[in-house]
Amino acid sequence: MTIAELSIEKAQEGLLSKEFSALEFLEEALRIVEEKEPNLHAFLTLTPELAKEAAKVTDEKIAKGQKLLALSGIPCSVKDAILVQGVRCTAASRMLENYIAPYDAFVTKKIKEAGVSIMGKTNMDEFGMGASTENSSFGPTTNPVDPKRVPGGSSGGSAVSVASSESMISLGEDTGGSIRQPASFCGIVGLKPTYGAVSRAGIISLASSLDQVGSLAKSARDAEILFQVIQGKDPKDATSISPPTTRKKMNMKELRIGIPKEYFAKGLDTDVKKVVEGAIQKFEQAGASLVEVELPSVEYALAAYYVINTSEASSNLARYDGVRYGLHQEASNLLGEYLDSRGAGFGKEVKRRIMLGTYALSAGYYDAYYVKAQKVRSLLKQDFERAFLKADVLMGPTSPVLPFRFGERTKDPLAMYLIDIYTVPVNLVGLPAISLPAGTVGNLPVGLQVISPAFSEDLLFSVGKMLEKL
């Protein structure tokens, strides 16, 4: 069997039965990378030696009759905004082109302890700013379904590495849909956990109140296994908490599915709508009940998100001045060094967001923009709380459109920002959400987004498994 045909549990069964060794399994994944990577460009840095060391440890455990760890022998990729000790970490920016991570991120340490084989660091939009992976300073990643189309972003490289079987699972990071949207475009599963469920220590920040590390996989069960490994409290991240001990079990006939009417309004591609409604109808036919819910503040969510996102980005990226961090350009004075270093190190989208954020936070505009955006955030939270009084989960499209062609939206930033219209509300209120493959239009994948109350990721995985059975 090839890596494309196996789940984590099936792969480990093969390892234990000695059908293949962890090293042989890894070499199969590396062969696929060698074959497909020239056309995909999913990886920015490959780490075959690091992966082989982990595979050898797994083989030694099996030889000694020891119990396998949760991810023993499993090939995994890591988004290039997540630190892996001793490995280049660029956030797809010239600013950090030569930066070598001095330590592991919390999530990296956790997956290493679980026995994973880290194959490399994946391509992304620069500093996570984008929805197509076209904003990478090192060139775009292509969609494995159609090389003329984008894979989504900003975790496009991670999604492609899984969808093309270059890796079995991947760690991504989601600020406004950066895991779910590429998962939708590539036809895989992508989880954005509850804010605080996973530590952000060792992550190159875009917007600290929105960022969250999550999992990309081919199945809900594989995404669940990866999430269970990386979740938990970290003393280095004050926003992280210990996972709740109680788990909510739900069968199909008990499931109440909320349909936000705002998620099926003007702007949604008709073909995408048909596929998503078809997936929801499968739940209804299997015994789940549907109820319409309202999220009236959602129409303001995108505007609020981009005020908060750019404001926090402006603050977080101030450290990259060419003196303390990042690319350094010589100049005749200190101000010149700042301007030249940031001018050469940052791409167009990063500069755009820094300027927007600096403006929103400036004297005279802080109350007019940033404070109002935070008020919208509070209203949106109340909307979701009311919706969850009627429903256990909410369902709708992950993206309003199908994977689009390269260059189709890059000339109009607002057209690109609108891609996030269904995903950003979740980040603003800190809820968990998952994108599940719902079907296709032609050969192009469509994602179903499922949203649940805080710290109920187990419910999302249950729904994902239900859909896979249906």
matplotlib code that plots the C-alpha trace (Angstrom):
import matplotlib.pyplot as plt

x = [0.0, 1.1, 0.9, -2.0, -4.1, -3.4, -4.7, -2.5, -4.0, -3.7, -0.1, 0.8, -0.9, 1.4, 4.4, 3.6, 2.8, 6.2, 4.5, 7.0, 9.4, 9.0, 12.1, 10.6, 7.3, 9.2, 11.2, 8.0, 6.8, 10.2, 9.9, 6.5, 8.0, 10.8, 8.3, 5.7, 7.5, 8.9, 5.3, 3.7, 6.2, 4.6, 7.8, 10.2, 12.7, 13.0, 14.4, 14.9, 17.7, 15.5, 12.7, 15.0, 16.3, 12.7, 11.8, 14.8, 13.7, 10.3, 11.9, 14.0, 10.9, 9.1, 12.2, 12.2, 8.5, 7.7, 4.4, 4.1, 3.5, 0.5, 2.3, 5.2, 6.4, 4.0, 5.4, 4.3, 4.9, 5.0, 3.9, 6.9, 5.6, 6.2, 9.7, 11.5, 14.8, 17.9, 15.7, 15.2, 12.0, 11.1, 7.3, 7.8, 9.4, 12.7, 12.9, 13.6, 15.2, 18.2, 16.7, 17.4, 15.0, 17.0, 14.3, 11.1, 7.7, 5.4, 3.5, 6.7, 8.0, 4.7, 4.7, 8.4, 7.6, 4.7, 7.2, 6.4, 8.8, 9.0, 9.6, 10.0, 8.6, 5.7, 5.1, 2.6, 1.5, 4.1, 3.6, 0.2, -1.1, -3.2, -5.7, -4.0, -0.3, 0.5, 2.0, 5.0, 8.3, 9.6, 6.9, 3.4, 2.2, -0.1, -3.3, -2.7, -6.3, -5.6, -2.1, -3.6, -5.5, -4.5, -4.4, -5.8, -3.9, -2.2, -1.4, -1.5, 1.7, 0.6, -2.8, -1.1, 1.5, -1.4, -3.7, -0.8, 0.3, 3.7, 2.9, 0.1, -0.7, 0.4, 0.5, -1.0, -1.9, -5.3, -5.7, -8.9, -9.4, -5.8, -6.3, -9.9, -9.9, -6.9, -8.4, -11.6, -9.7, -7.6, -10.3, -9.0, -9.9, -8.7, -9.3, -9.1, -9.2, -10.7, -8.5, -6.3, -6.7, -3.2, -0.2, 1.1, 4.6, 7.2, 4.8, 5.7, 2.7, 0.5, -2.4, -2.0, -5.7, -6.7, -3.9, -4.4, -2.4, -4.4, -4.3, -4.7, -5.3, -7.2, -9.7, -11.5, -9.9, -6.3, -7.0, -8.3, -5.2, -2.9, -5.1, -5.0, -1.2, -0.8, -3.5, -2.9, -1.7, 1.7, 3.4, 5.0, 1.6, -0.7, -3.7, -3.5, -5.6, -5.8, -8.4, -11.8, -12.2, -15.8, -16.6, -20.0, -21.2, -23.8, -25.5, -27.1, -30.7, -29.8, -27.8, -29.3, -27.7, -28.0, -28.1, -27.0, -29.1, -26.3, -24.0, -26.3, -27.0, -25.8, -22.2, -22.2, -21.4, -24.4, -22.5, -20.8, -24.2, -25.7, -22.8, -23.0, -26.8, -26.5, -24.1, -26.3, -29.3, -27.5, -27.4, -31.1, -31.9, -29.9, -32.0, -30.4, -32.7, -32.1, -32.9, -32.4, -30.3, -29.4, -26.0, -26.9, -23.4, -21.7, -22.1, -19.7, -17.3, -15.0, -14.5, -13.8, -11.5, -9.3, -9.1, -8.0, -5.8, -3.9, -3.6, -2.1, 0.1, 1.5, 2.4, 3.8, 5.9, 7.5, 10.3, 11.5, 13.6, 16.9, 18.6, 17.0, 15.5, 15.5, 17.1, 19.6, 20.4, 23.2, 22.4, 23.9, 21.8, 19.6, 16.3, 17.6, 18.5, 15.0, 13.4, 15.7, 15.6, 11.8, 11.4, 13.6, 12.4, 8.6, 6.4, 3.5, 0.7, 2.7, 3.5, -0.2, -1.4, 1.3, 0.2, -3.5, -2.9, -0.7, -3.3, -6.1, -4.1, -3.0, -4.1, -7.6, -8.5, -8.0, -11.6, -13.1, -11.7, -10.0, -12.4, -15.4, -14.0, -13.7, -17.3, -18.4, -16.4, -18.5, -21.7, -20.6, -19.9, -23.4, -24.8, -23.0, -24.1, -27.7, -27.3, -25.9, -29.0, -30.9, -28.3, -25.4, -23.3, -23.6, -23.0, -22.3, -19.7, -16.1, -15.4, -17.9, -16.1, -14.3, -10.5, -9.7, -7.0, -3.6, -3.7, -7.5, -7.7, -4.3, -5.0, -7.9, -7.0, -10.7, -11.7, -9.1, -10.2, -13.8, -12.7, -12.5, -16.1, -17.3, -14.2, -13.1, -16.1, -14.9, -11.4, -13.0, -14.9, -12.4, -14.6, -13.5, -14.4, -13.6, -13.7, -14.8, -14.8, -18.4, -18.1, -16.9, -18.0, -16.4, -13.1, -12.8, -13.3, -15.9, -15.6, -18.4, -17.6, -18.8, -18.7, -19.3, -19.1, -15.8, -13.7, -16.0, -13.6, -14.7, -18.1, -16.6, -14.6, -17.8, -19.6, -16.7, -16.8, -20.6, -20.2, -17.4, -19.8, -22.6]
y = [0.0, 3.6, 6.6, 7.8, 4.8, 4.8, 6.5, 7.1, 4.0, 1.8, 2.9, 2.1, -1.3, -1.9, -0.9, -3.2, -6.2, -5.4, -5.1, -2.2, -0.3, 3.3, 4.1, 2.4, 4.3, 7.6, 6.8, 6.3, 9.7, 11.3, 9.6, 11.3, 14.6, 14.2, 13.3, 16.0, 18.9, 20.5, 21.1, 21.8, 23.8, 22.9, 23.0, 25.8, 23.6, 19.8, 18.0, 14.4, 13.7, 14.9, 12.7, 9.7, 10.0, 9.9, 6.9, 5.0, 5.6, 4.2, 1.1, 0.6, 0.7, -1.9, -4.1, -4.0, -4.7, -1.3, 0.5, 3.0, 6.7, 8.6, 9.6, 7.2, 6.7, 9.3, 11.7, 15.3, 18.7, 22.0, 25.5, 27.8, 30.1, 27.4, 27.0, 23.7, 23.8, 24.0, 24.4, 27.6, 29.4, 32.2, 32.8, 33.0, 36.4, 37.8, 39.5, 36.1, 34.3, 33.2, 32.8, 29.5, 28.6, 28.4, 26.3, 24.3, 25.7, 24.1, 22.2, 21.1, 19.7, 17.9, 16.2, 15.2, 13.6, 11.7, 10.2, 12.1, 12.3, 16.0, 16.2, 19.9, 23.4, 24.4, 27.4, 30.1, 33.6, 36.0, 36.2, 34.6, 37.6, 36.1, 33.6, 32.0, 31.4, 33.8, 36.3, 34.0, 35.7, 32.4, 31.8, 30.3, 26.8, 25.1, 23.2, 19.5, 19.2, 21.9, 23.4, 26.6, 27.3, 28.4, 26.0, 28.6, 30.2, 31.2, 27.5, 26.5, 24.5, 22.5, 21.6, 20.7, 18.5, 16.4, 16.4, 15.2, 12.6, 14.2, 14.0, 12.3, 15.2, 18.8, 21.6, 24.8, 28.1, 29.9, 33.6, 34.2, 30.9, 30.0, 26.3, 25.8, 27.7, 25.8, 22.6, 23.4, 24.2, 21.0, 18.6, 17.7, 18.2, 21.3, 22.2, 25.6, 24.9, 27.0, 30.0, 28.9, 25.1, 25.1, 27.1, 29.8, 29.8, 29.5, 30.8, 33.8, 36.0, 37.8, 38.9, 37.6, 37.6, 35.7, 33.2, 29.5, 26.4, 23.5, 20.3, 19.4, 15.7, 13.5, 12.4, 13.7, 10.9, 11.8, 15.5, 14.4, 12.4, 15.3, 17.8, 15.5, 15.6, 19.4, 20.6, 21.6, 24.3, 25.8, 27.9, 30.0, 31.0, 32.7, 32.4, 28.6, 26.4, 22.7, 20.8, 20.2, 16.7, 16.3, 15.2, 15.7, 12.6, 13.0, 10.7, 11.6, 11.7, 14.0, 16.4, 19.9, 21.7, 25.5, 27.0, 30.7, 32.4, 35.0, 32.2, 31.5, 35.0, 37.1, 36.4, 32.7, 30.8, 28.8, 25.6, 25.8, 26.4, 23.3, 21.1, 22.4, 22.2, 18.6, 17.7, 19.2, 17.3, 14.1, 14.8, 15.6, 12.4, 10.4, 11.8, 15.2, 18.2, 21.5, 24.9, 28.4, 30.7, 34.4, 36.0, 39.6, 41.1, 38.8, 41.5, 43.7, 40.8, 41.1, 44.9, 44.5, 41.6, 43.5, 46.5, 44.2, 42.0, 44.9, 46.7, 43.7, 43.0, 46.5, 46.1, 42.5, 43.3, 46.4, 44.2, 43.5, 46.6, 45.2, 45.9, 43.6, 41.1, 40.2, 41.4, 44.3, 46.9, 49.4, 53.1, 56.4, 56.8, 54.7, 55.9, 55.0, 51.5, 51.0, 52.2, 50.3, 47.1, 47.0, 48.1, 45.3, 42.6, 43.0, 42.2, 44.4, 42.8, 43.0, 46.7, 47.3, 45.8, 47.5, 50.9, 50.2, 49.0, 51.9, 54.3, 52.5, 52.8, 56.4, 59.3, 60.5, 57.2, 54.6, 55.1, 55.5, 52.2, 49.8, 50.4, 50.0, 46.8, 45.4, 46.3, 44.4, 41.5, 41.5, 41.7, 38.8, 36.7, 37.3, 36.3, 32.9, 32.4, 32.9, 30.6, 27.8, 27.9, 26.5, 24.3, 22.0, 23.0, 25.5, 24.5, 26.5, 26.9, 27.3, 29.5, 31.5, 30.5, 27.5, 27.5, 30.4, 30.8, 32.4, 36.2, 36.3, 38.3, 39.7, 43.0, 43.8, 43.3, 43.7, 40.8, 38.7, 39.7, 38.7, 35.1, 35.0, 36.2, 32.9, 32.0, 35.2, 35.4, 32.2, 33.7, 37.0, 35.1, 32.3, 29.3, 26.0, 25.2, 22.5, 22.3, 18.9, 17.8, 18.2, 17.2, 18.7, 20.9, 19.2, 18.2, 21.2, 20.5, 22.3, 22.5, 22.3, 24.4, 23.2, 25.5, 24.5, 26.0, 26.7, 23.6, 21.2, 20.0, 16.4, 17.3, 18.6, 15.4, 13.3, 15.3, 14.9, 11.1, 11.1, 12.9, 10.5, 7.6, 9.2]
z = [0.0, -0.7, 1.6, -0.4, 0.6, 4.3, 7.4, 10.5, 12.2, 9.2, 8.6, 12.2, 11.8, 8.8, 10.8, 13.7, 11.4, 9.7, 6.3, 5.9, 8.1, 9.2, 7.1, 4.0, 4.5, 4.8, 1.7, -0.2, 0.9, -0.1, -3.5, -4.0, -3.0, -5.5, -8.2, -7.6, -5.9, -9.1, -10.3, -6.9, -4.9, -1.6, 0.4, 1.0, 3.0, 3.0, 6.0, 4.9, 7.5, 10.4, 9.2, 8.8, 12.3, 13.7, 11.4, 12.7, 16.3, 15.4, 13.8, 16.9, 19.1, 16.9, 17.0, 20.8, 21.0, 22.5, 22.1, 19.3, 20.1, 18.7, 15.5, 15.3, 11.8, 10.3, 7.7, 8.5, 7.1, 9.0, 7.9, 7.6, 10.3, 12.9, 14.4, 14.1, 15.9, 13.6, 10.4, 8.3, 9.1, 6.7, 7.0, 3.1, 3.5, 2.2, 5.6, 7.3, 4.3, 6.3, 9.8, 11.5, 14.3, 17.6, 19.4, 18.7, 18.9, 21.5, 18.8, 17.1, 20.4, 20.9, 17.5, 17.9, 21.2, 19.5, 17.1, 13.9, 10.9, 10.0, 6.2, 5.8, 6.0, 3.6, 1.5, 2.5, 1.9, 3.3, 7.1, 6.5, 4.6, 1.8, 0.6, -2.4, -1.5, -4.4, -1.9, -1.1, -1.7, -3.1, -5.7, -5.5, -4.8, -7.3, -6.7, -7.2, -8.7, -11.4, -11.7, -13.2, -10.0, -6.5, -3.6, -1.2, 1.7, 3.7, 4.6, 0.9, 1.0, 4.0, 2.3, -1.0, 0.7, 2.3, -0.8, -3.0, -0.5, -0.1, 3.7, 5.6, 7.9, 8.3, 10.9, 9.7, 11.3, 10.9, 11.4, 9.3, 7.4, 6.6, 7.3, 6.4, 3.0, 1.5, 2.9, 1.0, -2.2, -2.1, -1.0, 2.5, 6.1, 7.9, 11.6, 13.2, 17.0, 19.8, 20.6, 23.5, 22.8, 21.2, 22.3, 20.0, 21.5, 18.7, 16.0, 13.9, 14.7, 12.3, 14.6, 18.1, 19.1, 15.9, 15.2, 16.0, 15.1, 13.7, 11.7, 8.0, 7.0, 4.6, 7.2, 10.3, 12.4, 11.2, 12.0, 15.4, 16.2, 15.3, 17.3, 20.4, 20.3, 20.0, 22.3, 25.9, 28.3, 27.8, 30.5, 27.8, 26.4, 28.8, 26.5, 26.3, 28.6, 29.6, 27.5, 29.2, 30.7, 29.6, 26.0, 24.4, 22.6, 19.8, 17.5, 14.2, 15.4, 18.2, 16.1, 15.6, 12.6, 12.4, 9.0, 9.1, 6.5, 6.1, 4.8, 1.8, 0.7, -2.3, -3.3, -3.0, -6.2, -7.2, -7.9, -4.5, -2.9, -4.5, -3.3, 0.3, 0.5, -0.9, 1.9, 4.5, 3.1, 3.6, 7.4, 7.3, 5.5, 8.0, 10.9, 11.9, 12.3, 10.5, 12.0, 10.5, 12.7, 12.3, 12.7, 12.0, 12.8, 10.2, 7.5, 9.5, 10.4, 7.4, 7.8, 11.6, 10.9, 8.5, 10.9, 13.8, 11.6, 10.1, 13.4, 15.1, 12.1, 12.2, 15.8, 15.5, 12.4, 13.9, 15.3, 11.8, 11.4, 10.0, 13.3, 15.9, 13.4, 9.8, 6.6, 7.1, 4.5, 5.0, 4.8, 5.7, 8.9, 11.2, 9.7, 6.2, 7.5, 8.8, 5.6, 3.3, 5.3, 5.6, 2.0, 0.7, 3.1, 2.9, -0.1, -1.4, 0.7, 3.9, 3.3, 2.5, 5.8, 7.9, 6.5, 7.0, 10.5, 11.4, 10.1, 12.1, 15.3, 14.9, 17.0, 16.0, 14.2, 17.0, 18.3, 14.9, 13.6, 16.1, 19.0, 16.7, 15.3, 18.8, 19.5, 16.4, 17.8, 20.9, 19.0, 16.8, 19.9, 21.2, 17.8, 18.0, 21.6, 20.6, 17.6, 19.8, 22.0, 19.0, 17.4, 18.3, 15.2, 12.4, 8.8, 5.6, 2.8, 3.7, 0.7, -1.5, -4.7, -6.3, -6.5, -8.8, -11.4, -10.7, -11.1, -11.1, -7.8, -7.2, -8.9, -6.6, -2.8, -1.8, -4.1, -2.4, 1.0, 0.3, -0.1, 3.8, 4.3, 5.8, 7.8, 9.6, 12.0, 13.7, 14.4, 15.7, 18.4, 19.0, 18.1, 16.6, 13.0, 10.5, 6.7, 5.4, 1.7, 0.6, -3.0, -6.3, -9.1, -12.1, -10.6, -8.3, -4.5, -2.4, 1.4, 4.1, 7.1, 10.5, 13.5, 17.1, 20.6, 22.3, 23.2, 21.5, 18.8, 19.6, 18.2, 15.0, 14.5, 15.2, 12.5, 10.1, 10.6, 10.1, 6.7, 5.6, 6.3, 4.5]

ax = plt.figure().add_subplot(projection="3d")
ax.plot(x, y, z, "-o")
ax.set_aspect("equal")
plt.show()
